[in-house]
Amino acid sequence: MVSNPTDADMAPSQLVGDLISAHASLGREQQLAPVPAQLFAIRSVPAIAPGETAELRCEVQLPLNRVIPLERGQARFLVPLLRLAHVAADGTWQRLVLTVGTESESGVAPLRLDTGSQTFGQLGARVVESSRHMPLDPVRATG
């Protein structure tokens, strides 16, 4: 969902993003502070009138060769991070990072990779709050 909380029309814009594996071998900023130039175009966002909201549907995939499993004992887990940026027509942008997993009582749980071939049921997502507080670096943003 993309909302326009202002009193002016929101010009058409772009949604960019990707899906990565959270892992200790990757730096915190690398995982949680991507700039739009590092992400892929997902879809266009139509113009939105003041006070209106647009529902966007899209698909993002994590290639198997990019999966970096977490290991705990004999168990292997995947913690997907959905990294998104909404890029306005004037080039300004807002970032959102979510962790994706199976829904549980405490939020979302990592995906088990060591239990054989399976289909994951209802997936959920939770905002990674610390990603909201990472600075938006305009120099890095321009590539």
Buried (B, 14 or more C-beta within 10 A) or exposed (E): EBEBEEEEEBEEBBBBBBBBBBBEEBEEEEBBBBBBEBBEEBEEBEEBEEEEEBEEEEEBEBEEEEBEBBEEEEEBBBBBBBBBBBBBEEEEBEBBBBBBBBBEEEEBBBBBBEEEEEEEEEEBBEEBEEBEEBEEEEEBBEE
